[in-house]
Amino acid sequence: MTPLDLDALDLSALLCSRVCHDVISPVGAIVNGLEVLEDESDTSMREFALELIAKSARQASARLQFARIAFGAAGSAGASIDLADAEKVSRGMFADDKTKLAWSAPQALYPKNKVKLLLNLVMIAQTAIPRGGLIDVVVRGDGEAPTLVLTSKGSHARIPAHVEAMIAGTPENGTVDAHGILPFYAGLVARAAAMDVRFTIEGDTVTITSTPTAAAIPDAPASTAPVLEDTRPSDSEPPETALA
């Protein structure tokens, strides 16, 4: 099936809606904390409000920094991104969350689209464990042909509904809304980076694996081993066992 060709304006609008959805909650909490500071004279309430403001400001900042790399340009076309930066923004996303993050990746610059794909898969991995748990991220190989493995383990783990069709760019109803834009966009990035994405589940563990597409893997060089010369006797040469 041919992937859905989403209009550029619709794509940008849905991505903006997604970023706003992620940021509006901590920003709203900051506003609530400021209102408490305005109205309350009780010391304990003011301390609570200050803690709420500080925590929410950290969350809003972390989500914007994450979105800048996961959805934004994060440099010019063809630029590379340090995996250490990807780890930093990912850890910031889960700093005050019920989900914990384990990260194992080389300290290296990787092509921008492959890092963007990794970050989008981190977000999808989080939705696979709605009650929280552990996301284990492992990156192997070099930037040209990496293997990305994300393992989500937690209670009631499941492959998110319709996520595979969305990543393939073939939504069941032929449309994409704000709820499905994340996996749909991840699929766009995966195809731009020439990467496949697969999901498996076993018990309370969901595994997301991304590897280079077959077309992106360079052909093995042709064998240069010398051809052994045929040592069988020719018709003009009598065999060694011939009678005298």
Order of alpha helices (4+ residues) and beta strands (2+ residues): alpha-alpha-beta-alpha-beta-beta-alpha-beta-beta-alpha-alpha-beta-beta
